[in-house]
Amino acid sequence: MTVTQNDAAPAAVELVTLTIDDIEVSVPKGTLVIRAAEELGIAIPRFCDHPLLAPAGACRQCLVEVSMPGPDGSLRPMPKPQASCTLEVGKGMVVKTQLTSPVADKAQRGVMELLLINHPLDCPVCDKGGECPLQNQAMANGQASSRFTETKRTFAKPIRISTQVLLDRERCILCQRCTRFSKEIAGDPFIDLQMRGAKQQIGTFSPGILGYHVDLPEPTVRTPENLEPTPSTTEQGTLQTGGDESRGAGHAHVTGTYATDDIDGTRTTIGESLMDESGQPFASYFSGNTVQICPVGALTGAAYRFRSRPFDLVSSPGVCEHCASGCALRVDHRRGTVVRRLAAEDPAVNEDWNCDKGRWAFTWQTAADRLTTPLVRDAQSGELEPASWPYALQVAAAGLAAARDAGGVGVLPGGRLTVEDSYAYSKFARVVLGTNDVDFRARPFSAEEEQFLGAHVAGTGLTVTFADLEAASSVLLVGLEVEEEAASVFLRLRKTVRAKGLPVASLAAYATRGLEKLNGTLLPTVPGDEAAVLGTAAARDALSGSAPLILAGSRLAEAPGALSAALALATATGARLAWVPRRAGERGAVEAGLLPSLLPGGRPVADAQARVDVAAAWDVETLPAEPGRDLGGILAAAASGELAGLVVGGVDPDDLPDPALARAALEKAQFVVSLEVRASDVTPFADVVFPVAPPAEKAGTYLNWEGRWRPFGVALLGGNGDGRVLADAEVLDAIAAESGWLGLRTPEQAYTELAELGAWDGPRVAAPAESAGAAAAPVRGEAVLASWSLLLDKGRLQDGEPYLAGTAHRAVARLSAATAAGVVTDGTVTVSTDAGSLQLPVAVTDMPDGVVWLPANSGTSTVRATLGATSGAVVRLGATTAADTTESSEEPS
């Protein structure tokens, strides 16, 4: 039989024909033998091999018998079996796997026997038990009994590589998957092979310390009783547990710990100089992938350890709710509770990887403050009281109708909704409330951004994709820190940088660690000057080659004229421009029309024909014709009493540009309806509170930054209550029905209706053409604020996961040496506005003078809530008696 894999192959691809187990196959030149066998459906046992990692040939389990044609054409067998995971195919090669070769079968059984010599027989208590490749292949390719009678090698266990990742060294078979992933994929090489021969093991790596591991304490779960910093001393060294709030629950900042040699027991003190900026080793955002790809259970996750067995789990496909990448997940639950999430294979989006936030930040859905019943404010006591669904719906419908008639109702749904829920909010606002006062942007925003989204994003479908990142000739990042805000985009860019040296440049205040791992070029930019920098020759030169890309983040809305300048730069250079928001639901919200000037599919509210199309689909006569108020306008109108009511989705006031205004609006509004998974800062102001389903308990669709639809189903029913919990769309439909209008009965109907509406093919919103803004000019003792959110911060979607919080980066204030001089005391700086002040440790950084960078919401750095400021604002820096604090304030390397 002959199998040829060249039906769709380009003419330029050179094919090589070989024979595997008596089957002839043609594959592209350079293909590994193990991949060629997979084309035929032949499974060769392996442990170290992974299709997304460079070949290593470390485990030797994939040995096969190979013959090659000699000069005279006769087959000449190689002198010994070869590792098929490192051997490229050759013309006329003949390969025999364990299926047809006694030699290969014997070799594989011998390797398996060696691998099991020191491997413990702890399968019943191992987290990998039941889904372990070593178990499976030991049964298929191993011996029935062991000839090894000596004492197995043992180690102290487990080693805390981080608060989240634990290492049991005696299980390790030295396949190097974890070390290769850390170096090649994530760019965080901390764990490595150490020692030689029988002593070889995986351990943490620090310069000058070989064969040592770093001991870390168990994380402390923070409760209201132990929120204050509590210094403690342990046998591992002096630690400050909980002392840095940037680490959240479970922070263990190592101020002095020991490296222990497992051979002779000697200990060496390690200071912060060997830790990264998180204050502890292996604080990688992608460390959970090493746990998933470990073939034996040597690496385990602290949160899942000893929680369950694979055969006790019910698995469902899911999509991550955290960022706009839309990574595929496998959601595993047991007894009505999600116990773990894994990265699912999706070559088009996240390949086989995900970030630690997507993997482990799911416990927020079942936190203690989860709402399980509607709440209605009692007219007599003024307190929120549990109520039945019929009564709560009746009160909500009546209250919203009265507020609509008394001045109108604004709708603030937030940016984390599914497409179906977003569409329901859009329809509910226009049909039931009769208003275009709707805005999903629970973050800094601008009118220029609204124009940009209407002209360039809404209704455009799948434009720039993950595949385009690999095909790009150059990439310019603007208002986007990909490792912090779009982790899978970062991994795809890093893959391309390593594969073909993709040039990456970024407009930012300083070169982040993520940019350095991309070998990127920094275009130093003072916040507010983005538009001007985009007009320079340096920005044009950064977009080289035939397929340049510009990736613009939602933070660009904070820079006047920047989005207009990005569009102009794209036009001038031929670059394609993609918008990459931080939140999972933002692209879908744009598509659903959750903006004051947009209807679904990119239809302008001001266009009469667009309104007719939507009104016909919604079975109503007319729709409000005037564009509504944006987020700021809605809050200001509610605070002044002009708007009488508010409908609020999952919005945290502290995420908004002016949290004080948001609270004033909530307090002043006559009637507030809140739809929430958990009690929030909005709850105390609400008149009716409806519990809604978190992602694990509903079906829906996210629209990722590419414009790719990412559907997912219900993983479990009623995770923190009895029965099924309603999605936002279903709650809104029930309120609408109580108001006398029958709309969408199910989210599935919402999806179908939006799809039938399709994208608008008429005149679009005009593209923005705003003039370039200029950065503020601070005087001595002041600085321009730069800020963005870190991947792991104080966001409520990370609550309940102390192990994950332990790997969050420390909250530091970044200043140039010149700016730091005279304003730093004892390694800290005070940053203040008229609204409040923050005191943070200083990291002197190569960045423009007169700029201070603060994480937006990490630890004590609550920029919007405390300072009431966004990027580009001028803040005051505290004074000090020290003239030069550069050396003392350097951050850990």
ZAMARGU-4260 file (C-alpha; in steps of 0.2 Angstrom, whole numbers, plus 5000, padded with zeros to 4 digits):
<rodrens>
0) 5000/5000/5000 | 5006/5018/4996 | 5001/5033/5005 | 5006/5050/4998 | 5004/5066/5008
5) 5006/5078/4993 | 4988/5081/4987 | 4988/5099/4993 | 5007/5102/4994 | 5014/5117/4986
10) 5025/5114/4971 | 5040/5121/4981 | 5039/5107/4994 | 5052/5094/4991 | 5045/5076/4996
15) 5054/5062/5002 | 5048/5044/5000 | 5052/5031/5013 | 5044/5015/5020 | 5038/5012/5037
20) 5032/4995/5043 | 5031/4990/5024 | 5020/5005/5020 | 5027/5018/5008 | 5024/5036/5012
25) 5029/5053/5005 | 5032/5067/5017 | 5041/5084/5016 | 5059/5084/5017 | 5065/5087/5035
30) 5050/5078/5043 | 5055/5067/5058 | 5053/5049/5057 | 5041/5049/5072 | 5030/5062/5062
35) 5030/5052/5046 | 5024/5037/5056 | 5010/5047/5063 | 5004/5051/5046 | 5001/5032/5044
40) 4993/5031/5060 | 5007/5021/5068 | 5010/5026/5086 | 5028/5025/5092 | 5030/5026/5111
45) 5038/5042/5117 | 5040/5053/5132 | 5052/5067/5128 | 5044/5071/5111 | 5032/5085/5109
50) 5027/5092/5092 | 5029/5110/5098 | 5046/5107/5106 | 5063/5105/5098 | 5069/5087/5097
55) 5079/5081/5111 | 5081/5062/5110 | 5082/5062/5129 | 5071/5047/5134 | 5076/5035/5120
60) 5059/5027/5121 | 5055/5029/5103 | 5069/5018/5096 | 5066/5010/5079 | 5076/4999/5067
65) 5082/5009/5052 | 5090/5004/5036 | 5097/5016/5022 | 5101/5013/5004 | 5120/5012/5001
70) 5129/5019/4986 | 5125/5003/4977 | 5107/5004/4981 | 5107/4990/4993 | 5099/4993/5010
75) 5111/4994/5025 | 5104/4993/5042 | 5111/5006/5055 | 5122/4997/5068 | 5109/5000/5082
80) 5091/5007/5084 | 5088/5025/5082 | 5078/5038/5091 | 5064/5042/5079 | 5060/5059/5087
85) 5077/5066/5081 | 5080/5057/5065 | 5074/5065/5049 | 5067/5055/5035 | 5079/5050/5020
90) 5076/5045/5002 | 5073/5026/5002 | 5074/5024/5021 | 5066/5009/5028 | 5060/5010/5046
95) 5053/4996/5056 | 5044/5000/5072 | 5040/4989/5087 | 5025/4983/5077 | 5036/4974/5064
100) 5054/4973/5072 | 5059/4962/5086 | 5075/4973/5088 | 5065/4989/5090 | 5053/4980/5102
105) 5067/4973/5113 | 5075/4990/5113 | 5060/4999/5119 | 5057/4986/5132 | 5074/4988/5138
110) 5073/5007/5139 | 5057/5005/5149 | 5065/4994/5161 | 5079/5007/5164 | 5066/5021/5166
115) 5057/5011/5179 | 5072/5006/5190 | 5071/5021/5201 | 5053/5026/5197 | 5042/5024/5213
120) 5027/5013/5214 | 5016/5027/5220 | 5003/5027/5206 | 4988/5026/5218 | 4993/5043/5226
125) 5001/5051/5210 | 4991/5065/5202 | 4995/5058/5185 | 4988/5041/5189 | 4975/5036/5177
130) 4981/5047/5163 | 4999/5044/5164 | 5009/5040/5148 | 5022/5030/5158 | 5008/5019/5165
135) 5001/5016/5148 | 5018/5012/5139 | 5024/5002/5154 | 5009/4990/5151 | 5011/4991/5132
140) 5030/4991/5130 | 5037/4985/5147 | 5041/4969/5156 | 5029/4959/5167 | 5041/4960/5181
145) 5057/4970/5187 | 5074/4963/5188 | 5080/4977/5199 | 5081/4972/5217 | 5092/4986/5224
150) 5085/5001/5234 | 5077/5014/5223 | 5084/5032/5223 | 5073/5044/5234 | 5073/5062/5237
155) 5065/5074/5249 | 5048/5079/5242 | 5040/5090/5236 | 5051/5104/5230 | 5041/5120/5229
160) 5048/5127/5212 | 5035/5140/5215 | 5019/5142/5226 | 5010/5134/5212 | 5021/5121/5204
165) 5028/5106/5215 | 5042/5094/5210 | 5043/5076/5215 | 5061/5072/5208 | 5060/5053/5210
170) 5046/5052/5198 | 5056/5062/5185 | 5062/5052/5169 | 5073/5066/5163 | 5063/5069/5147
175) 5067/5088/5148 | 5050/5093/5142 | 5048/5105/5156 | 5065/5113/5154 | 5063/5114/5135
180) 5046/5122/5137 | 5053/5135/5149 | 5067/5140/5138 | 5060/5138/5121 | 5041/5143/5123
185) 5039/5154/5138 | 5057/5161/5139 | 5058/5158/5158 | 5073/5146/5160 | 5073/5143/5178
190) 5072/5124/5180 | 5086/5114/5172 | 5095/5097/5172 | 5108/5096/5186 | 5121/5084/5191
195) 5127/5069/5180 | 5124/5051/5179 | 5114/5043/5193 | 5113/5059/5202 | 5106/5069/5187
200) 5089/5077/5192 | 5078/5092/5188 | 5081/5107/5199 | 5079/5125/5200 | 5093/5135/5191
205) 5102/5150/5198 | 5118/5157/5192 | 5133/5150/5201 | 5122/5137/5211 | 5122/5120/5202
210) 5113/5105/5210 | 5103/5116/5223 | 5085/5118/5225 | 5076/5133/5233 | 5064/5129/5247
215) 5048/5139/5248 | 5035/5139/5261 | 5017/5134/5260 | 5006/5148/5254 | 4995/5157/5267
220) 4977/5158/5263 | 4972/5176/5266 | 4956/5179/5276 | 4949/5194/5284 | 4958/5189/5300
225) 4975/5189/5293 | 4976/5203/5280 | 4989/5212/5290 | 5007/5208/5285 | 5014/5195/5297
230) 5033/5192/5297 | 5038/5175/5302 | 5054/5164/5303 | 5054/5146/5296 | 5068/5133/5295
235) 5069/5138/5276 | 5075/5155/5281 | 5068/5172/5285 | 5052/5175/5276 | 5039/5189/5275
240) 5022/5180/5272 | 5009/5192/5266 | 5020/5207/5268 | 5018/5212/5250 | 5000/5214/5245
245) 5004/5213/5227 | 5006/5195/5229 | 4988/5193/5236 | 4984/5178/5245 | 4998/5166/5247
250) 5012/5178/5244 | 5028/5172/5251 | 5042/5185/5247 | 5059/5177/5250 | 5070/5190/5258
255) 5083/5177/5263 | 5082/5158/5260 | 5093/5143/5258 | 5099/5133/5243 | 5101/5115/5249
260) 5112/5102/5241 | 5103/5086/5241 | 5120/5076/5241 | 5129/5082/5256 | 5116/5093/5264
265) 5126/5109/5264 | 5116/5125/5263 | 5120/5142/5255 | 5110/5158/5258 | 5102/5165/5243
270) 5097/5183/5243 | 5085/5192/5231 | 5098/5195/5218 | 5095/5177/5212 | 5076/5179/5212
275) 5066/5188/5198 | 5055/5203/5201 | 5041/5193/5209 | 5053/5189/5223 | 5054/5170/5220
280) 5060/5158/5207 | 5050/5152/5192 | 5037/5165/5193 | 5033/5162/5175 | 5015/5166/5168
285) 5016/5149/5159 | 5022/5137/5172 | 5006/5127/5172 | 5010/5120/5155 | 5025/5111/5162
290) 5013/5102/5174 | 5002/5097/5159 | 5016/5091/5148 | 5025/5081/5161 | 5023/5063/5156
295) 5025/5056/5173 | 5018/5067/5187 | 5035/5073/5193 | 5028/5091/5191 | 5011/5094/5200
300) 5000/5109/5203 | 4998/5114/5221 | 4979/5118/5219 | 4975/5101/5211 | 4987/5090/5221
305) 4978/5075/5229 | 4961/5082/5224 | 4954/5069/5212 | 4958/5055/5200 | 4955/5057/5181
310) 4942/5043/5181 | 4932/5053/5194 | 4931/5068/5183 | 4918/5074/5170 | 4927/5084/5156
315) 4920/5097/5145 | 4927/5108/5132 | 4928/5126/5137 | 4935/5143/5132 | 4945/5155/5143
320) 4935/5170/5150 | 4950/5180/5155 | 4958/5188/5140 | 4953/5191/5122 | 4963/5177/5115
325) 4949/5164/5117 | 4960/5150/5122 | 4953/5132/5121 | 4951/5124/5138 | 4946/5107/5145
330) 4936/5110/5161 | 4936/5095/5173 | 4923/5095/5187 | 4919/5083/5201 | 4903/5083/5212
335) 4897/5099/5205 | 4913/5109/5207 | 4927/5113/5194 | 4943/5106/5201 | 4955/5109/5187
340) 4957/5117/5169 | 4969/5111/5156 | 4974/5119/5140 | 4965/5110/5125 | 4973/5108/5108
345) 4968/5121/5096 | 4981/5124/5083 | 4972/5139/5076 | 4972/5149/5092 | 4982/5143/5108
350) 4990/5127/5100 | 4993/5117/5116 | 4997/5131/5128 | 4988/5143/5140 | 4993/5155/5153
355) 4993/5151/5172 | 4978/5163/5174 | 4968/5154/5162 | 4973/5137/5169 | 4971/5141/5188
360) 4960/5157/5190 | 4943/5148/5190 | 4939/5147/5209 | 4931/5165/5208 | 4915/5156/5201
365) 4912/5147/5218 | 4918/5160/5230 | 4909/5162/5247 | 4900/5178/5241 | 4892/5169/5226
370) 4874/5175/5224 | 4862/5161/5224 | 4845/5170/5225 | 4838/5187/5219 | 4839/5201/5231
375) 4826/5216/5233 | 4828/5231/5243 | 4815/5232/5257 | 4805/5248/5257 | 4804/5248/5276
380) 4821/5243/5281 | 4831/5249/5266 | 4841/5232/5266 | 4843/5220/5252 | 4832/5204/5256
385) 4832/5187/5247 | 4817/5187/5236 | 4808/5174/5224 | 4812/5176/5206 | 4794/5181/5201
390) 4794/5195/5214 | 4811/5201/5209 | 4807/5202/5191 | 4791/5211/5194 | 4800/5224/5205
395) 4814/5226/5192 | 4802/5228/5178 | 4791/5241/5187 | 4806/5250/5193 | 4815/5251/5176
400) 4798/5257/5168 | 4797/5271/5181 | 4815/5276/5179 | 4813/5276/5160 | 4798/5288/5161
405) 4807/5299/5174 | 4822/5303/5164 | 4829/5287/5156 | 4840/5272/5161 | 4858/5270/5156
410) 4865/5252/5153 | 4883/5247/5159 | 4885/5229/5154 | 4904/5228/5156 | 4917/5219/5145
415) 4917/5201/5150 | 4900/5195/5143 | 4898/5182/5130 | 4892/5187/5113 | 4874/5181/5117
420) 4873/5191/5133 | 4880/5206/5125 | 4867/5205/5111 | 4853/5203/5124 | 4859/5219/5133
425) 4860/5229/5117 | 4842/5223/5112 | 4835/5226/5130 | 4842/5244/5130 | 4835/5249/5113
430) 4818/5240/5114 | 4813/5239/5132 | 4822/5255/5139 | 4821/5265/5123 | 4839/5271/5124
435) 4856/5271/5116 | 4864/5275/5132 | 4874/5259/5133 | 4893/5257/5134 | 4902/5241/5138
440) 4919/5250/5141 | 4922/5247/5160 | 4939/5255/5158 | 4947/5271/5152 | 4939/5276/5135
445) 4937/5290/5122 | 4926/5296/5109 | 4940/5293/5096 | 4940/5275/5101 | 4921/5273/5098
450) 4924/5280/5081 | 4938/5268/5078 | 4928/5253/5084 | 4914/5258/5073 | 4924/5261/5057
455) 4938/5248/5059 | 4932/5233/5070 | 4913/5231/5071 | 4907/5219/5058 | 4924/5216/5050
460) 4924/5197/5053 | 4940/5187/5054 | 4954/5199/5048 | 4971/5197/5056 | 4974/5180/5064
465) 4986/5170/5075 | 4992/5163/5059 | 4996/5180/5052 | 5007/5183/5067 | 5018/5169/5061
470) 5018/5175/5043 | 5021/5194/5048 | 5037/5202/5042 | 5037/5214/5057 | 5025/5219/5071
475) 5023/5235/5080 | 5014/5235/5097 | 5005/5251/5102 | 4996/5252/5119 | 4998/5234/5121
480) 5010/5223/5133 | 5007/5206/5125 | 5014/5195/5139 | 5003/5204/5152 | 4987/5208/5142
485) 4986/5194/5128 | 4997/5180/5134 | 4994/5168/5119 | 4998/5182/5107 | 5014/5184/5116
490) 5018/5165/5114 | 5014/5165/5096 | 5025/5181/5093 | 5039/5173/5103 | 5038/5157/5093
495) 5040/5167/5077 | 5054/5177/5084 | 5063/5161/5088 | 5059/5153/5071 | 5063/5167/5059
500) 5069/5182/5069 | 5053/5192/5068 | 5056/5210/5071 | 5045/5217/5085 | 5044/5235/5091
505) 5034/5243/5105 | 5029/5260/5110 | 5030/5260/5129 | 5037/5269/5143 | 5050/5255/5146
510) 5056/5239/5139 | 5046/5226/5149 | 5052/5208/5152 | 5040/5202/5139 | 5047/5213/5126
515) 5065/5208/5130 | 5060/5190/5128 | 5054/5195/5110 | 5071/5202/5107 | 5060/5218/5104
520) 5065/5236/5101 | 5058/5249/5112 | 5052/5266/5105 | 5052/5276/5121 | 5036/5285/5123
525) 5030/5297/5136 | 5011/5294/5139 | 5001/5306/5129 | 5015/5306/5115 | 5009/5290/5107
530) 5002/5299/5092 | 5017/5309/5089 | 5029/5294/5090 | 5018/5285/5078 | 5021/5299/5065
535) 5040/5297/5066 | 5052/5288/5055 | 5056/5276/5069 | 5038/5270/5069 | 5038/5268/5050
540) 5055/5259/5050 | 5048/5247/5063 | 5036/5241/5050 | 5047/5233/5038 | 5045/5219/5025
545) 5030/5214/5014 | 5018/5209/5028 | 5019/5221/5043 | 5006/5221/5057 | 5001/5234/5070
550) 4993/5227/5086 | 4984/5241/5095 | 4978/5238/5113 | 4963/5245/5121 | 4974/5256/5132
555) 4977/5267/5116 | 4961/5275/5120 | 4970/5284/5134 | 4981/5293/5122 | 4973/5307/5112
560) 4975/5305/5093 | 4984/5289/5095 | 4971/5278/5086 | 4970/5290/5072 | 4989/5290/5070
565) 4989/5271/5070 | 4977/5271/5056 | 4987/5284/5046 | 5003/5274/5049 | 4994/5258/5043
570) 4988/5267/5027 | 5006/5274/5024 | 5015/5258/5026 | 5003/5245/5020 | 5002/5237/5037
575) 4987/5228/5043 | 4980/5234/5060 | 4972/5223/5073 | 4963/5229/5089 | 4968/5217/5104
580) 4958/5222/5119 | 4962/5215/5136 | 4945/5207/5141 | 4937/5192/5134 | 4920/5200/5130
585) 4925/5217/5122 | 4926/5211/5104 | 4909/5203/5105 | 4902/5218/5114 | 4907/5229/5099
590) 4899/5216/5087 | 4883/5216/5097 | 4881/5235/5097 | 4885/5239/5115 | 4891/5257/5111
595) 4880/5272/5110 | 4883/5275/5092 | 4882/5257/5086 | 4869/5244/5083 | 4874/5225/5080
600) 4885/5221/5065 | 4893/5238/5064 | 4877/5247/5060 | 4878/5266/5064 | 4864/5272/5075
605) 4862/5287/5065 | 4859/5278/5049 | 4840/5277/5045 | 4842/5261/5035 | 4853/5252/5048
610) 4839/5256/5061 | 4826/5249/5049 | 4835/5233/5047 | 4837/5230/5065 | 4820/5235/5070
615) 4813/5223/5057 | 4824/5209/5065 | 4818/5214/5082 | 4800/5215/5077 | 4798/5233/5083
620) 4792/5248/5073 | 4806/5260/5077 | 4822/5262/5087 | 4830/5277/5096 | 4838/5287/5082
625) 4850/5298/5092 | 4867/5291/5097 | 4867/5289/5116 | 4879/5294/5130 | 4895/5285/5133
630) 4901/5278/5150 | 4907/5295/5156 | 4891/5303/5150 | 4880/5290/5158 | 4888/5291/5175
635) 4888/5310/5175 | 4870/5311/5170 | 4865/5298/5183 | 4876/5308/5196 | 4867/5324/5192
640) 4849/5316/5192 | 4846/5318/5174 | 4846/5299/5172 | 4834/5290/5184 | 4840/5272/5182
645) 4855/5261/5179 | 4857/5243/5173 | 4874/5236/5178 | 4882/5220/5173 | 4899/5214/5180
650) 4907/5231/5182 | 4919/5235/5196 | 4919/5254/5200 | 4937/5254/5203 | 4941/5249/5185
655) 4933/5264/5179 | 4942/5281/5175 | 4933/5290/5189 | 4928/5277/5203 | 4921/5292/5214
660) 4910/5297/5200 | 4904/5279/5197 | 4899/5278/5216 | 4891/5295/5216 | 4880/5289/5200
665) 4875/5273/5209 | 4870/5282/5225 | 4861/5296/5216 | 4851/5285/5203 | 4833/5282/5208
670) 4833/5264/5203 | 4848/5252/5200 | 4847/5234/5194 | 4863/5223/5195 | 4866/5207/5187
675) 4881/5198/5195 | 4889/5182/5199 | 4895/5187/5216 | 4892/5202/5227 | 4902/5217/5222
680) 4904/5235/5226 | 4889/5238/5215 | 4878/5227/5226 | 4876/5240/5241 | 4868/5253/5228
685) 4857/5241/5219 | 4838/5240/5222 | 4837/5223/5213 | 4851/5211/5212 | 4850/5195/5200
690) 4862/5181/5201 | 4869/5176/5184 | 4878/5161/5178 | 4897/5161/5177 | 4906/5154/5162
695) 4907/5136/5168 | 4888/5135/5171 | 4881/5142/5154 | 4883/5140/5136 | 4889/5154/5125
700) 4902/5161/5113 | 4916/5173/5115 | 4922/5183/5100 | 4941/5184/5101 | 4953/5198/5095
705) 4954/5190/5078 | 4935/5190/5076 | 4935/5171/5078 | 4919/5164/5086 | 4923/5153/5101
710) 4908/5143/5107 | 4907/5133/5122 | 4894/5122/5131 | 4888/5120/5149 | 4901/5112/5160
715) 4891/5109/5175 | 4874/5114/5182 | 4872/5125/5198 | 4890/5125/5204 | 4885/5134/5220
720) 4867/5131/5222 | 4853/5120/5216 | 4848/5118/5198 | 4853/5128/5183 | 4858/5147/5185
725) 4851/5159/5172 | 4863/5168/5160 | 4862/5187/5158 | 4852/5185/5142 | 4839/5175/5151
730) 4837/5187/5165 | 4835/5201/5154 | 4822/5192/5143 | 4812/5188/5159 | 4812/5206/5164
735) 4807/5211/5146 | 4793/5198/5147 | 4787/5205/5164 | 4787/5222/5155 | 4775/5215/5141
740) 4788/5212/5128 | 4793/5194/5122 | 4810/5194/5116 | 4824/5181/5117 | 4820/5166/5126
745) 4837/5158/5125 | 4855/5163/5122 | 4855/5151/5107 | 4841/5162/5099 | 4852/5177/5102
750) 4866/5169/5093 | 4855/5164/5079 | 4847/5181/5077 | 4864/5190/5078 | 4871/5179/5064
755) 4856/5182/5053 | 4858/5200/5055 | 4876/5199/5049 | 4888/5213/5046 | 4882/5229/5039
760) 4886/5232/5021 | 4881/5251/5021 | 4890/5267/5025 | 4900/5264/5041 | 4905/5276/5055
765) 4918/5288/5049 | 4936/5283/5054 | 4943/5295/5067 | 4955/5309/5062 | 4959/5317/5078
770) 4975/5328/5080 | 4990/5321/5089 | 4989/5324/5108 | 5004/5330/5117 | 5011/5323/5134
775) 5009/5334/5149 | 5024/5344/5155 | 5028/5340/5173 | 5038/5352/5184 | 5051/5346/5197
780) 5043/5334/5209 | 5030/5329/5197 | 5029/5315/5184 | 5018/5309/5170 | 5009/5293/5175
785) 5011/5277/5164 | 5001/5262/5170 | 4993/5246/5164 | 4987/5230/5172 | 4998/5215/5175
790) 4992/5198/5170 | 4991/5193/5189 | 4984/5207/5200 | 4970/5210/5212 | 4956/5207/5199
795) 4941/5198/5206 | 4942/5184/5193 | 4958/5178/5202 | 4950/5177/5219 | 4951/5161/5229
800) 4967/5155/5221 | 4981/5158/5234 | 4994/5147/5225 | 4992/5157/5209 | 4993/5174/5218
805) 5010/5168/5225 | 5018/5170/5208 | 5011/5188/5204 | 5024/5201/5201 | 5028/5213/5215
810) 5020/5230/5213 | 5034/5243/5211 | 5035/5261/5205 | 5047/5262/5190 | 5057/5278/5188
815) 5072/5283/5178 | 5088/5287/5189 | 5086/5306/5186 | 5068/5306/5191 | 5071/5295/5206
820) 5085/5307/5213 | 5077/5317/5227 | 5060/5309/5228 | 5065/5292/5235 | 5066/5288/5253
825) 5072/5271/5259 | 5070/5263/5242 | 5051/5269/5241 | 5042/5283/5233 | 5026/5291/5237
830) 5015/5295/5222 | 5000/5306/5225 | 4986/5317/5217 | 4972/5327/5225 | 4962/5311/5227
835) 4975/5301/5237 | 4992/5294/5238 | 5002/5277/5236 | 5019/5272/5243 | 5028/5259/5233
840) 5046/5252/5232 | 5056/5259/5218 | 5063/5250/5203 | 5075/5261/5194 | 5073/5258/5176
845) 5079/5264/5159 | 5065/5275/5154 | 5061/5293/5149 | 5064/5306/5163 | 5048/5313/5171
850) 5038/5297/5169 | 5033/5286/5183 | 5025/5268/5179 | 5013/5260/5192 | 5004/5244/5189
855) 4985/5248/5188 | 4978/5236/5201 | 4992/5226/5210 | 4994/5225/5229 | 4994/5243/5236
860) 4995/5250/5219 | 4977/5254/5216 | 4979/5268/5203 | 4962/5272/5198 | 4953/5269/5215
865) 4966/5279/5225 | 4974/5291/5214 | 4958/5294/5202 | 4971/5295/5188 | 4974/5286/5171
870) 4989/5286/5160 | 4995/5303/5154 | 4990/5312/5170 | 5002/5322/5180 | 5005/5315/5198
875) 5016/5321/5212 | 5031/5312/5218 | 5036/5312/5237 | 5052/5321/5242 | 5067/5314/5252
880) 5083/5319/5260 | 5093/5306/5250 | 5101/5314/5235 | 5105/5298/5225 | 5096/5282/5229
885) 5099/5273/5212 | 5110/5259/5219 | 5099/5255/5235 | 5083/5255/5225 | 5088/5243/5211
890) 5075/5229/5209 | 5080/5210/5211 | 5087/5203/5195
</rodrens>
